[in-house]
């Protein structure tokens, strides 16, 4: 089993511009992860607590890559807060991965949006581990067995995402 721990983050301006400009829907560069085991990651959250994706087996996980400068990301996050509250008793766990270089920016947004789920700091290696996170937001739905069941990239129909999420919660 491969595990990735956090390392130095080095995003070029060109990469940030590409990430900011890309928008799409389901199935893009990370399509190859669909129906496969989610790559294992172990990172520290914004409070310094170790978060191990493998520890979430038995739960449905919504894994969301985002950044503070990403407008569609900030639109999605309040919905994720509501879903975490509504579906947590049914087994949902949401994990955010900030792709910002500065953890303080992520902490400020975390507080402002009153996120109720762990947020970890990602980097280029984490993005590569998940098939190349070339545009943000990118969200993976992972079933209770650790298999990637859906992937959404860019601005997404949140109702469609919620329907797939509810289906996974009914049939984990």
Phi and psi in radians as a Rosetta constraint file:
Dihedral C 1 N 2 CA 2 C 2 CIRCULARHARMONIC -1.501 0.35
Dihedral N 2 CA 2 C 2 N 3 CIRCULARHARMONIC 2.435 0.35
Dihedral C 2 N 3 CA 3 C 3 CIRCULARHARMONIC -2.273 0.35
Dihedral N 3 CA 3 C 3 N 4 CIRCULARHARMONIC 2.489 0.35
Dihedral C 3 N 4 CA 4 C 4 CIRCULARHARMONIC -2.086 0.35
Dihedral N 4 CA 4 C 4 N 5 CIRCULARHARMONIC 2.256 0.35
Dihedral C 4 N 5 CA 5 C 5 CIRCULARHARMONIC -1.898 0.35
Dihedral N 5 CA 5 C 5 N 6 CIRCULARHARMONIC 2.785 0.35
Dihedral C 5 N 6 CA 6 C 6 CIRCULARHARMONIC -1.144 0.35
Dihedral N 6 CA 6 C 6 N 7 CIRCULARHARMONIC 2.544 0.35
Dihedral C 6 N 7 CA 7 C 7 CIRCULARHARMONIC -2.440 0.35
Dihedral N 7 CA 7 C 7 N 8 CIRCULARHARMONIC -2.911 0.35
Dihedral C 7 N 8 CA 8 C 8 CIRCULARHARMONIC -1.155 0.35
Dihedral N 8 CA 8 C 8 N 9 CIRCULARHARMONIC 2.524 0.35
Dihedral C 8 N 9 CA 9 C 9 CIRCULARHARMONIC -1.811 0.35
Dihedral N 9 CA 9 C 9 N 10 CIRCULARHARMONIC 2.191 0.35
Dihedral C 9 N 10 CA 10 C 10 CIRCULARHARMONIC -2.376 0.35
Dihedral N 10 CA 10 C 10 N 11 CIRCULARHARMONIC 1.657 0.35
Dihedral C 10 N 11 CA 11 C 11 CIRCULARHARMONIC -1.858 0.35
Dihedral N 11 CA 11 C 11 N 12 CIRCULARHARMONIC 2.207 0.35
Dihedral C 11 N 12 CA 12 C 12 CIRCULARHARMONIC -1.398 0.35
Dihedral N 12 CA 12 C 12 N 13 CIRCULARHARMONIC 2.764 0.35
Dihedral C 12 N 13 CA 13 C 13 CIRCULARHARMONIC -1.022 0.35
Dihedral N 13 CA 13 C 13 N 14 CIRCULARHARMONIC -0.673 0.35
Dihedral C 13 N 14 CA 14 C 14 CIRCULARHARMONIC -1.080 0.35
Dihedral N 14 CA 14 C 14 N 15 CIRCULARHARMONIC -0.749 0.35
Dihedral C 14 N 15 CA 15 C 15 CIRCULARHARMONIC -1.101 0.35
Dihedral N 15 CA 15 C 15 N 16 CIRCULARHARMONIC -0.745 0.35
Dihedral C 15 N 16 CA 16 C 16 CIRCULARHARMONIC -1.080 0.35
Dihedral N 16 CA 16 C 16 N 17 CIRCULARHARMONIC -0.720 0.35
Dihedral C 16 N 17 CA 17 C 17 CIRCULARHARMONIC -1.133 0.35
Dihedral N 17 CA 17 C 17 N 18 CIRCULARHARMONIC -0.716 0.35
Dihedral C 17 N 18 CA 18 C 18 CIRCULARHARMONIC -1.102 0.35
Dihedral N 18 CA 18 C 18 N 19 CIRCULARHARMONIC -0.796 0.35
Dihedral C 18 N 19 CA 19 C 19 CIRCULARHARMONIC -1.053 0.35
Dihedral N 19 CA 19 C 19 N 20 CIRCULARHARMONIC -0.735 0.35
Dihedral C 19 N 20 CA 20 C 20 CIRCULARHARMONIC -1.205 0.35
Dihedral N 20 CA 20 C 20 N 21 CIRCULARHARMONIC -0.602 0.35
Dihedral C 20 N 21 CA 21 C 21 CIRCULARHARMONIC -1.477 0.35
Dihedral N 21 CA 21 C 21 N 22 CIRCULARHARMONIC -0.389 0.35
Dihedral C 21 N 22 CA 22 C 22 CIRCULARHARMONIC -1.334 0.35
Dihedral N 22 CA 22 C 22 N 23 CIRCULARHARMONIC 2.363 0.35
Dihedral C 22 N 23 CA 23 C 23 CIRCULARHARMONIC -2.577 0.35
Dihedral N 23 CA 23 C 23 N 24 CIRCULARHARMONIC 2.499 0.35
Dihedral C 23 N 24 CA 24 C 24 CIRCULARHARMONIC -2.821 0.35
Dihedral N 24 CA 24 C 24 N 25 CIRCULARHARMONIC -2.652 0.35
Dihedral C 24 N 25 CA 25 C 25 CIRCULARHARMONIC -2.351 0.35
Dihedral N 25 CA 25 C 25 N 26 CIRCULARHARMONIC -2.641 0.35
Dihedral C 25 N 26 CA 26 C 26 CIRCULARHARMONIC -1.130 0.35
Dihedral N 26 CA 26 C 26 N 27 CIRCULARHARMONIC 2.724 0.35
Dihedral C 26 N 27 CA 27 C 27 CIRCULARHARMONIC 1.100 0.35
Dihedral N 27 CA 27 C 27 N 28 CIRCULARHARMONIC 1.713 0.35
Dihedral C 27 N 28 CA 28 C 28 CIRCULARHARMONIC -2.463 0.35
Dihedral N 28 CA 28 C 28 N 29 CIRCULARHARMONIC -2.261 0.35
Dihedral C 28 N 29 CA 29 C 29 CIRCULARHARMONIC -1.064 0.35
Dihedral N 29 CA 29 C 29 N 30 CIRCULARHARMONIC -0.433 0.35
Dihedral C 29 N 30 CA 30 C 30 CIRCULARHARMONIC -1.699 0.35
Dihedral N 30 CA 30 C 30 N 31 CIRCULARHARMONIC 0.199 0.35
Dihedral C 30 N 31 CA 31 C 31 CIRCULARHARMONIC -0.965 0.35
Dihedral N 31 CA 31 C 31 N 32 CIRCULARHARMONIC -0.524 0.35
Dihedral C 31 N 32 CA 32 C 32 CIRCULARHARMONIC -1.092 0.35
Dihedral N 32 CA 32 C 32 N 33 CIRCULARHARMONIC -0.294 0.35
Dihedral C 32 N 33 CA 33 C 33 CIRCULARHARMONIC -1.417 0.35
Dihedral N 33 CA 33 C 33 N 34 CIRCULARHARMONIC -0.309 0.35
Dihedral C 33 N 34 CA 34 C 34 CIRCULARHARMONIC -1.046 0.35
Dihedral N 34 CA 34 C 34 N 35 CIRCULARHARMONIC 2.363 0.35
Dihedral C 34 N 35 CA 35 C 35 CIRCULARHARMONIC 1.183 0.35
Dihedral N 35 CA 35 C 35 N 36 CIRCULARHARMONIC 0.293 0.35
Dihedral C 35 N 36 CA 36 C 36 CIRCULARHARMONIC -2.095 0.35
Dihedral N 36 CA 36 C 36 N 37 CIRCULARHARMONIC 2.861 0.35
Dihedral C 36 N 37 CA 37 C 37 CIRCULARHARMONIC -1.108 0.35
Dihedral N 37 CA 37 C 37 N 38 CIRCULARHARMONIC 2.361 0.35
Dihedral C 37 N 38 CA 38 C 38 CIRCULARHARMONIC -1.158 0.35
Dihedral N 38 CA 38 C 38 N 39 CIRCULARHARMONIC 2.374 0.35
Dihedral C 38 N 39 CA 39 C 39 CIRCULARHARMONIC -1.032 0.35
Dihedral N 39 CA 39 C 39 N 40 CIRCULARHARMONIC 2.381 0.35
Dihedral C 39 N 40 CA 40 C 40 CIRCULARHARMONIC -1.341 0.35
Dihedral N 40 CA 40 C 40 N 41 CIRCULARHARMONIC 2.318 0.35
Dihedral C 40 N 41 CA 41 C 41 CIRCULARHARMONIC -2.300 0.35
Dihedral N 41 CA 41 C 41 N 42 CIRCULARHARMONIC 2.546 0.35
Dihedral C 41 N 42 CA 42 C 42 CIRCULARHARMONIC -2.303 0.35
Dihedral N 42 CA 42 C 42 N 43 CIRCULARHARMONIC 1.998 0.35
Dihedral C 42 N 43 CA 43 C 43 CIRCULARHARMONIC -2.398 0.35
Dihedral N 43 CA 43 C 43 N 44 CIRCULARHARMONIC 2.916 0.35
Dihedral C 43 N 44 CA 44 C 44 CIRCULARHARMONIC -1.671 0.35
Dihedral N 44 CA 44 C 44 N 45 CIRCULARHARMONIC 2.458 0.35
Dihedral C 44 N 45 CA 45 C 45 CIRCULARHARMONIC -1.394 0.35
Dihedral N 45 CA 45 C 45 N 46 CIRCULARHARMONIC -3.107 0.35
Dihedral C 45 N 46 CA 46 C 46 CIRCULARHARMONIC -1.117 0.35
Dihedral N 46 CA 46 C 46 N 47 CIRCULARHARMONIC -0.295 0.35
Dihedral C 46 N 47 CA 47 C 47 CIRCULARHARMONIC -1.718 0.35
Dihedral N 47 CA 47 C 47 N 48 CIRCULARHARMONIC 0.074 0.35
Dihedral C 47 N 48 CA 48 C 48 CIRCULARHARMONIC 1.521 0.35
Dihedral N 48 CA 48 C 48 N 49 CIRCULARHARMONIC 0.055 0.35
Dihedral C 48 N 49 CA 49 C 49 CIRCULARHARMONIC -1.426 0.35
Dihedral N 49 CA 49 C 49 N 50 CIRCULARHARMONIC 2.364 0.35
Dihedral C 49 N 50 CA 50 C 50 CIRCULARHARMONIC -1.239 0.35
Dihedral N 50 CA 50 C 50 N 51 CIRCULARHARMONIC 2.258 0.35
Dihedral C 50 N 51 CA 51 C 51 CIRCULARHARMONIC -2.104 0.35
Dihedral N 51 CA 51 C 51 N 52 CIRCULARHARMONIC 2.128 0.35
Dihedral C 51 N 52 CA 52 C 52 CIRCULARHARMONIC -2.015 0.35
Dihedral N 52 CA 52 C 52 N 53 CIRCULARHARMONIC 2.014 0.35
Dihedral C 52 N 53 CA 53 C 53 CIRCULARHARMONIC -1.002 0.35
Dihedral N 53 CA 53 C 53 N 54 CIRCULARHARMONIC -0.595 0.35
Dihedral C 53 N 54 CA 54 C 54 CIRCULARHARMONIC -1.059 0.35
Dihedral N 54 CA 54 C 54 N 55 CIRCULARHARMONIC -0.522 0.35
Dihedral C 54 N 55 CA 55 C 55 CIRCULARHARMONIC -1.166 0.35
Dihedral N 55 CA 55 C 55 N 56 CIRCULARHARMONIC -0.220 0.35
Dihedral C 55 N 56 CA 56 C 56 CIRCULARHARMONIC -1.613 0.35
Dihedral N 56 CA 56 C 56 N 57 CIRCULARHARMONIC 0.092 0.35
Dihedral C 56 N 57 CA 57 C 57 CIRCULARHARMONIC -0.996 0.35
Dihedral N 57 CA 57 C 57 N 58 CIRCULARHARMONIC 2.498 0.35
Dihedral C 57 N 58 CA 58 C 58 CIRCULARHARMONIC 1.639 0.35
Dihedral N 58 CA 58 C 58 N 59 CIRCULARHARMONIC -0.162 0.35
Dihedral C 58 N 59 CA 59 C 59 CIRCULARHARMONIC -2.088 0.35
Dihedral N 59 CA 59 C 59 N 60 CIRCULARHARMONIC 2.728 0.35
Dihedral C 59 N 60 CA 60 C 60 CIRCULARHARMONIC -1.535 0.35
Dihedral N 60 CA 60 C 60 N 61 CIRCULARHARMONIC 2.268 0.35
Dihedral C 60 N 61 CA 61 C 61 CIRCULARHARMONIC -2.011 0.35
Dihedral N 61 CA 61 C 61 N 62 CIRCULARHARMONIC 2.300 0.35
Dihedral C 61 N 62 CA 62 C 62 CIRCULARHARMONIC -1.823 0.35
Dihedral N 62 CA 62 C 62 N 63 CIRCULARHARMONIC 1.942 0.35
Dihedral C 62 N 63 CA 63 C 63 CIRCULARHARMONIC -1.857 0.35
Dihedral N 63 CA 63 C 63 N 64 CIRCULARHARMONIC 2.006 0.35
Dihedral C 63 N 64 CA 64 C 64 CIRCULARHARMONIC -2.062 0.35
Dihedral N 64 CA 64 C 64 N 65 CIRCULARHARMONIC 2.090 0.35
Dihedral C 64 N 65 CA 65 C 65 CIRCULARHARMONIC -1.594 0.35
Dihedral N 65 CA 65 C 65 N 66 CIRCULARHARMONIC 2.286 0.35
Dihedral C 65 N 66 CA 66 C 66 CIRCULARHARMONIC -2.639 0.35
Dihedral N 66 CA 66 C 66 N 67 CIRCULARHARMONIC 3.067 0.35
Dihedral C 66 N 67 CA 67 C 67 CIRCULARHARMONIC -2.613 0.35
Dihedral N 67 CA 67 C 67 N 68 CIRCULARHARMONIC 2.718 0.35
Dihedral C 67 N 68 CA 68 C 68 CIRCULARHARMONIC -1.160 0.35
Dihedral N 68 CA 68 C 68 N 69 CIRCULARHARMONIC -0.493 0.35
Dihedral C 68 N 69 CA 69 C 69 CIRCULARHARMONIC -1.470 0.35
Dihedral N 69 CA 69 C 69 N 70 CIRCULARHARMONIC -0.038 0.35
Dihedral C 69 N 70 CA 70 C 70 CIRCULARHARMONIC -1.624 0.35
Dihedral N 70 CA 70 C 70 N 71 CIRCULARHARMONIC 1.880 0.35
Dihedral C 70 N 71 CA 71 C 71 CIRCULARHARMONIC -1.065 0.35
Dihedral N 71 CA 71 C 71 N 72 CIRCULARHARMONIC -0.825 0.35
Dihedral C 71 N 72 CA 72 C 72 CIRCULARHARMONIC -1.049 0.35
Dihedral N 72 CA 72 C 72 N 73 CIRCULARHARMONIC -0.547 0.35
Dihedral C 72 N 73 CA 73 C 73 CIRCULARHARMONIC -1.078 0.35
Dihedral N 73 CA 73 C 73 N 74 CIRCULARHARMONIC -0.793 0.35
Dihedral C 73 N 74 CA 74 C 74 CIRCULARHARMONIC -1.215 0.35
Dihedral N 74 CA 74 C 74 N 75 CIRCULARHARMONIC -0.427 0.35
Dihedral C 74 N 75 CA 75 C 75 CIRCULARHARMONIC -1.270 0.35
Dihedral N 75 CA 75 C 75 N 76 CIRCULARHARMONIC -0.679 0.35
Dihedral C 75 N 76 CA 76 C 76 CIRCULARHARMONIC -1.238 0.35
Dihedral N 76 CA 76 C 76 N 77 CIRCULARHARMONIC -0.647 0.35
Dihedral C 76 N 77 CA 77 C 77 CIRCULARHARMONIC -1.020 0.35
Dihedral N 77 CA 77 C 77 N 78 CIRCULARHARMONIC -0.712 0.35
Dihedral C 77 N 78 CA 78 C 78 CIRCULARHARMONIC -1.064 0.35
Dihedral N 78 CA 78 C 78 N 79 CIRCULARHARMONIC -0.586 0.35
Dihedral C 78 N 79 CA 79 C 79 CIRCULARHARMONIC -1.146 0.35
Dihedral N 79 CA 79 C 79 N 80 CIRCULARHARMONIC -0.686 0.35
Dihedral C 79 N 80 CA 80 C 80 CIRCULARHARMONIC -1.109 0.35
Dihedral N 80 CA 80 C 80 N 81 CIRCULARHARMONIC -0.661 0.35
Dihedral C 80 N 81 CA 81 C 81 CIRCULARHARMONIC -1.054 0.35
Dihedral N 81 CA 81 C 81 N 82 CIRCULARHARMONIC -0.810 0.35
Dihedral C 81 N 82 CA 82 C 82 CIRCULARHARMONIC -1.112 0.35
Dihedral N 82 CA 82 C 82 N 83 CIRCULARHARMONIC -0.733 0.35
Dihedral C 82 N 83 CA 83 C 83 CIRCULARHARMONIC -1.146 0.35
Dihedral N 83 CA 83 C 83 N 84 CIRCULARHARMONIC -0.687 0.35
Dihedral C 83 N 84 CA 84 C 84 CIRCULARHARMONIC -1.043 0.35
Dihedral N 84 CA 84 C 84 N 85 CIRCULARHARMONIC -0.732 0.35
Dihedral C 84 N 85 CA 85 C 85 CIRCULARHARMONIC -1.188 0.35
Dihedral N 85 CA 85 C 85 N 86 CIRCULARHARMONIC -0.820 0.35
Dihedral C 85 N 86 CA 86 C 86 CIRCULARHARMONIC -1.226 0.35
Dihedral N 86 CA 86 C 86 N 87 CIRCULARHARMONIC -0.752 0.35
Dihedral C 86 N 87 CA 87 C 87 CIRCULARHARMONIC -1.791 0.35
Dihedral N 87 CA 87 C 87 N 88 CIRCULARHARMONIC -0.087 0.35
Dihedral C 87 N 88 CA 88 C 88 CIRCULARHARMONIC -0.979 0.35
Dihedral N 88 CA 88 C 88 N 89 CIRCULARHARMONIC -0.756 0.35
Dihedral C 88 N 89 CA 89 C 89 CIRCULARHARMONIC -1.077 0.35
Dihedral N 89 CA 89 C 89 N 90 CIRCULARHARMONIC -0.356 0.35
Dihedral C 89 N 90 CA 90 C 90 CIRCULARHARMONIC -1.640 0.35
Dihedral N 90 CA 90 C 90 N 91 CIRCULARHARMONIC 0.028 0.35
Dihedral C 90 N 91 CA 91 C 91 CIRCULARHARMONIC 1.941 0.35
Dihedral N 91 CA 91 C 91 N 92 CIRCULARHARMONIC 0.117 0.35
Dihedral C 91 N 92 CA 92 C 92 CIRCULARHARMONIC -1.407 0.35
Dihedral N 92 CA 92 C 92 N 93 CIRCULARHARMONIC 2.421 0.35
Dihedral C 92 N 93 CA 93 C 93 CIRCULARHARMONIC -2.318 0.35
Dihedral N 93 CA 93 C 93 N 94 CIRCULARHARMONIC 2.180 0.35
Dihedral C 93 N 94 CA 94 C 94 CIRCULARHARMONIC -1.793 0.35
Dihedral N 94 CA 94 C 94 N 95 CIRCULARHARMONIC 2.399 0.35
Dihedral C 94 N 95 CA 95 C 95 CIRCULARHARMONIC -2.284 0.35
Dihedral N 95 CA 95 C 95 N 96 CIRCULARHARMONIC 2.252 0.35
Dihedral C 95 N 96 CA 96 C 96 CIRCULARHARMONIC -1.813 0.35
Dihedral N 96 CA 96 C 96 N 97 CIRCULARHARMONIC 2.540 0.35
Dihedral C 96 N 97 CA 97 C 97 CIRCULARHARMONIC -2.214 0.35
Dihedral N 97 CA 97 C 97 N 98 CIRCULARHARMONIC 1.897 0.35
Dihedral C 97 N 98 CA 98 C 98 CIRCULARHARMONIC -1.369 0.35
Dihedral N 98 CA 98 C 98 N 99 CIRCULARHARMONIC 2.273 0.35
Dihedral C 98 N 99 CA 99 C 99 CIRCULARHARMONIC -1.727 0.35
Dihedral N 99 CA 99 C 99 N 100 CIRCULARHARMONIC 0.276 0.35
Dihedral C 99 N 100 CA 100 C 100 CIRCULARHARMONIC -1.242 0.35
Dihedral N 100 CA 100 C 100 N 101 CIRCULARHARMONIC 2.675 0.35
Dihedral C 100 N 101 CA 101 C 101 CIRCULARHARMONIC -1.373 0.35
Dihedral N 101 CA 101 C 101 N 102 CIRCULARHARMONIC -0.506 0.35
Dihedral C 101 N 102 CA 102 C 102 CIRCULARHARMONIC -1.869 0.35
Dihedral N 102 CA 102 C 102 N 103 CIRCULARHARMONIC 1.951 0.35
Dihedral C 102 N 103 CA 103 C 103 CIRCULARHARMONIC -1.076 0.35
Dihedral N 103 CA 103 C 103 N 104 CIRCULARHARMONIC -0.441 0.35
Dihedral C 103 N 104 CA 104 C 104 CIRCULARHARMONIC -1.152 0.35
Dihedral N 104 CA 104 C 104 N 105 CIRCULARHARMONIC -0.639 0.35
Dihedral C 104 N 105 CA 105 C 105 CIRCULARHARMONIC -1.093 0.35
Dihedral N 105 CA 105 C 105 N 106 CIRCULARHARMONIC -0.741 0.35
Dihedral C 105 N 106 CA 106 C 106 CIRCULARHARMONIC -1.130 0.35
Dihedral N 106 CA 106 C 106 N 107 CIRCULARHARMONIC -0.719 0.35
Dihedral C 106 N 107 CA 107 C 107 CIRCULARHARMONIC -1.074 0.35
Dihedral N 107 CA 107 C 107 N 108 CIRCULARHARMONIC -0.738 0.35
Dihedral C 107 N 108 CA 108 C 108 CIRCULARHARMONIC -1.076 0.35
Dihedral N 108 CA 108 C 108 N 109 CIRCULARHARMONIC -0.789 0.35
Dihedral C 108 N 109 CA 109 C 109 CIRCULARHARMONIC -1.190 0.35
Dihedral N 109 CA 109 C 109 N 110 CIRCULARHARMONIC -0.685 0.35
Dihedral C 109 N 110 CA 110 C 110 CIRCULARHARMONIC -0.957 0.35
Dihedral N 110 CA 110 C 110 N 111 CIRCULARHARMONIC -0.810 0.35
Dihedral C 110 N 111 CA 111 C 111 CIRCULARHARMONIC -1.224 0.35
Dihedral N 111 CA 111 C 111 N 112 CIRCULARHARMONIC -0.776 0.35
Dihedral C 111 N 112 CA 112 C 112 CIRCULARHARMONIC -1.090 0.35
Dihedral N 112 CA 112 C 112 N 113 CIRCULARHARMONIC -0.710 0.35
Dihedral C 112 N 113 CA 113 C 113 CIRCULARHARMONIC -1.533 0.35
Dihedral N 113 CA 113 C 113 N 114 CIRCULARHARMONIC -0.066 0.35
Dihedral C 113 N 114 CA 114 C 114 CIRCULARHARMONIC 0.933 0.35
Dihedral N 114 CA 114 C 114 N 115 CIRCULARHARMONIC 0.914 0.35
Dihedral C 114 N 115 CA 115 C 115 CIRCULARHARMONIC -1.149 0.35
Dihedral N 115 CA 115 C 115 N 116 CIRCULARHARMONIC 2.436 0.35
Dihedral C 115 N 116 CA 116 C 116 CIRCULARHARMONIC -1.984 0.35
Dihedral N 116 CA 116 C 116 N 117 CIRCULARHARMONIC 0.503 0.35
Dihedral C 116 N 117 CA 117 C 117 CIRCULARHARMONIC -2.488 0.35
Dihedral N 117 CA 117 C 117 N 118 CIRCULARHARMONIC 2.758 0.35
Dihedral C 117 N 118 CA 118 C 118 CIRCULARHARMONIC -1.190 0.35
Dihedral N 118 CA 118 C 118 N 119 CIRCULARHARMONIC 2.501 0.35
Dihedral C 118 N 119 CA 119 C 119 CIRCULARHARMONIC -2.163 0.35
Dihedral N 119 CA 119 C 119 N 120 CIRCULARHARMONIC 2.252 0.35
Dihedral C 119 N 120 CA 120 C 120 CIRCULARHARMONIC -1.957 0.35
Dihedral N 120 CA 120 C 120 N 121 CIRCULARHARMONIC 2.758 0.35
Dihedral C 120 N 121 CA 121 C 121 CIRCULARHARMONIC -1.592 0.35
Dihedral N 121 CA 121 C 121 N 122 CIRCULARHARMONIC 2.144 0.35
Dihedral C 121 N 122 CA 122 C 122 CIRCULARHARMONIC -1.697 0.35
Dihedral N 122 CA 122 C 122 N 123 CIRCULARHARMONIC -3.069 0.35
Dihedral C 122 N 123 CA 123 C 123 CIRCULARHARMONIC -2.777 0.35
Dihedral N 123 CA 123 C 123 N 124 CIRCULARHARMONIC -3.113 0.35
Dihedral C 123 N 124 CA 124 C 124 CIRCULARHARMONIC -1.036 0.35
Dihedral N 124 CA 124 C 124 N 125 CIRCULARHARMONIC -0.666 0.35
Dihedral C 124 N 125 CA 125 C 125 CIRCULARHARMONIC -1.130 0.35
Dihedral N 125 CA 125 C 125 N 126 CIRCULARHARMONIC -0.711 0.35
Dihedral C 125 N 126 CA 126 C 126 CIRCULARHARMONIC -1.092 0.35
Dihedral N 126 CA 126 C 126 N 127 CIRCULARHARMONIC -0.773 0.35
Dihedral C 126 N 127 CA 127 C 127 CIRCULARHARMONIC -1.033 0.35
Dihedral N 127 CA 127 C 127 N 128 CIRCULARHARMONIC -0.757 0.35
Dihedral C 127 N 128 CA 128 C 128 CIRCULARHARMONIC -1.117 0.35
Dihedral N 128 CA 128 C 128 N 129 CIRCULARHARMONIC -0.662 0.35
Dihedral C 128 N 129 CA 129 C 129 CIRCULARHARMONIC -1.034 0.35
Dihedral N 129 CA 129 C 129 N 130 CIRCULARHARMONIC -0.547 0.35
Dihedral C 129 N 130 CA 130 C 130 CIRCULARHARMONIC -1.728 0.35
Dihedral N 130 CA 130 C 130 N 131 CIRCULARHARMONIC 0.530 0.35
Dihedral C 130 N 131 CA 131 C 131 CIRCULARHARMONIC 1.551 0.35
Dihedral N 131 CA 131 C 131 N 132 CIRCULARHARMONIC 0.115 0.35
Dihedral C 131 N 132 CA 132 C 132 CIRCULARHARMONIC 1.649 0.35
Dihedral N 132 CA 132 C 132 N 133 CIRCULARHARMONIC 1.626 0.35
Dihedral C 132 N 133 CA 133 C 133 CIRCULARHARMONIC -1.466 0.35
Dihedral N 133 CA 133 C 133 N 134 CIRCULARHARMONIC 1.615 0.35
Dihedral C 133 N 134 CA 134 C 134 CIRCULARHARMONIC -1.670 0.35
Dihedral N 134 CA 134 C 134 N 135 CIRCULARHARMONIC -0.278 0.35
Dihedral C 134 N 135 CA 135 C 135 CIRCULARHARMONIC -2.490 0.35
Dihedral N 135 CA 135 C 135 N 136 CIRCULARHARMONIC 2.621 0.35
Dihedral C 135 N 136 CA 136 C 136 CIRCULARHARMONIC -2.134 0.35
Dihedral N 136 CA 136 C 136 N 137 CIRCULARHARMONIC 2.588 0.35
Dihedral C 136 N 137 CA 137 C 137 CIRCULARHARMONIC -1.353 0.35
Dihedral N 137 CA 137 C 137 N 138 CIRCULARHARMONIC 2.774 0.35
Dihedral C 137 N 138 CA 138 C 138 CIRCULARHARMONIC -2.289 0.35
Dihedral N 138 CA 138 C 138 N 139 CIRCULARHARMONIC 2.240 0.35
Dihedral C 138 N 139 CA 139 C 139 CIRCULARHARMONIC -2.246 0.35
Dihedral N 139 CA 139 C 139 N 140 CIRCULARHARMONIC 2.352 0.35
Dihedral C 139 N 140 CA 140 C 140 CIRCULARHARMONIC -2.013 0.35
Dihedral N 140 CA 140 C 140 N 141 CIRCULARHARMONIC 2.368 0.35
Dihedral C 140 N 141 CA 141 C 141 CIRCULARHARMONIC -1.770 0.35
Dihedral N 141 CA 141 C 141 N 142 CIRCULARHARMONIC 2.139 0.35
Dihedral C 141 N 142 CA 142 C 142 CIRCULARHARMONIC -2.048 0.35
Dihedral N 142 CA 142 C 142 N 143 CIRCULARHARMONIC 2.214 0.35
Dihedral C 142 N 143 CA 143 C 143 CIRCULARHARMONIC -1.316 0.35
Dihedral N 143 CA 143 C 143 N 144 CIRCULARHARMONIC 3.092 0.35
Dihedral C 143 N 144 CA 144 C 144 CIRCULARHARMONIC -1.180 0.35
Dihedral N 144 CA 144 C 144 N 145 CIRCULARHARMONIC -0.206 0.35
Dihedral C 144 N 145 CA 145 C 145 CIRCULARHARMONIC -1.704 0.35
Dihedral N 145 CA 145 C 145 N 146 CIRCULARHARMONIC 0.039 0.35
Dihedral C 145 N 146 CA 146 C 146 CIRCULARHARMONIC 1.540 0.35
Dihedral N 146 CA 146 C 146 N 147 CIRCULARHARMONIC 0.241 0.35
Dihedral C 146 N 147 CA 147 C 147 CIRCULARHARMONIC -1.698 0.35
Dihedral N 147 CA 147 C 147 N 148 CIRCULARHARMONIC 2.357 0.35
Dihedral C 147 N 148 CA 148 C 148 CIRCULARHARMONIC -1.264 0.35
Dihedral N 148 CA 148 C 148 N 149 CIRCULARHARMONIC 2.079 0.35
Dihedral C 148 N 149 CA 149 C 149 CIRCULARHARMONIC -1.842 0.35
Dihedral N 149 CA 149 C 149 N 150 CIRCULARHARMONIC -0.392 0.35
Dihedral C 149 N 150 CA 150 C 150 CIRCULARHARMONIC -2.727 0.35
Dihedral N 150 CA 150 C 150 N 151 CIRCULARHARMONIC 2.715 0.35
Dihedral C 150 N 151 CA 151 C 151 CIRCULARHARMONIC -2.505 0.35
Dihedral N 151 CA 151 C 151 N 152 CIRCULARHARMONIC 2.342 0.35
Dihedral C 151 N 152 CA 152 C 152 CIRCULARHARMONIC -2.205 0.35
Dihedral N 152 CA 152 C 152 N 153 CIRCULARHARMONIC 2.386 0.35
Dihedral C 152 N 153 CA 153 C 153 CIRCULARHARMONIC -2.310 0.35
Dihedral N 153 CA 153 C 153 N 154 CIRCULARHARMONIC 2.421 0.35
Dihedral C 153 N 154 CA 154 C 154 CIRCULARHARMONIC 1.322 0.35
Dihedral N 154 CA 154 C 154 N 155 CIRCULARHARMONIC -2.878 0.35
Dihedral C 154 N 155 CA 155 C 155 CIRCULARHARMONIC -1.058 0.35
Dihedral N 155 CA 155 C 155 N 156 CIRCULARHARMONIC 2.286 0.35
Dihedral C 155 N 156 CA 156 C 156 CIRCULARHARMONIC -2.245 0.35
Dihedral N 156 CA 156 C 156 N 157 CIRCULARHARMONIC 2.592 0.35
Dihedral C 156 N 157 CA 157 C 157 CIRCULARHARMONIC -1.234 0.35
Dihedral N 157 CA 157 C 157 N 158 CIRCULARHARMONIC 1.806 0.35
Dihedral C 157 N 158 CA 158 C 158 CIRCULARHARMONIC -1.128 0.35
Dihedral N 158 CA 158 C 158 N 159 CIRCULARHARMONIC -0.507 0.35
Dihedral C 158 N 159 CA 159 C 159 CIRCULARHARMONIC -1.181 0.35
Dihedral N 159 CA 159 C 159 N 160 CIRCULARHARMONIC -0.676 0.35
Dihedral C 159 N 160 CA 160 C 160 CIRCULARHARMONIC -1.147 0.35
Dihedral N 160 CA 160 C 160 N 161 CIRCULARHARMONIC -0.723 0.35
Dihedral C 160 N 161 CA 161 C 161 CIRCULARHARMONIC -1.079 0.35
Dihedral N 161 CA 161 C 161 N 162 CIRCULARHARMONIC -0.751 0.35
Dihedral C 161 N 162 CA 162 C 162 CIRCULARHARMONIC -1.113 0.35
Dihedral N 162 CA 162 C 162 N 163 CIRCULARHARMONIC -0.670 0.35
Dihedral C 162 N 163 CA 163 C 163 CIRCULARHARMONIC -1.105 0.35
Dihedral N 163 CA 163 C 163 N 164 CIRCULARHARMONIC -0.748 0.35
Dihedral C 163 N 164 CA 164 C 164 CIRCULARHARMONIC -1.155 0.35
Dihedral N 164 CA 164 C 164 N 165 CIRCULARHARMONIC -0.656 0.35
Dihedral C 164 N 165 CA 165 C 165 CIRCULARHARMONIC -1.104 0.35
Dihedral N 165 CA 165 C 165 N 166 CIRCULARHARMONIC -0.814 0.35
Dihedral C 165 N 166 CA 166 C 166 CIRCULARHARMONIC -1.098 0.35
Dihedral N 166 CA 166 C 166 N 167 CIRCULARHARMONIC -0.656 0.35
Dihedral C 166 N 167 CA 167 C 167 CIRCULARHARMONIC -1.097 0.35
Dihedral N 167 CA 167 C 167 N 168 CIRCULARHARMONIC -0.716 0.35
Dihedral C 167 N 168 CA 168 C 168 CIRCULARHARMONIC -1.145 0.35
Dihedral N 168 CA 168 C 168 N 169 CIRCULARHARMONIC -0.647 0.35
Dihedral C 168 N 169 CA 169 C 169 CIRCULARHARMONIC -1.207 0.35
Dihedral N 169 CA 169 C 169 N 170 CIRCULARHARMONIC -0.527 0.35
Dihedral C 169 N 170 CA 170 C 170 CIRCULARHARMONIC -1.327 0.35
Dihedral N 170 CA 170 C 170 N 171 CIRCULARHARMONIC -0.602 0.35
Dihedral C 170 N 171 CA 171 C 171 CIRCULARHARMONIC -2.265 0.35
Dihedral N 171 CA 171 C 171 N 172 CIRCULARHARMONIC 1.231 0.35
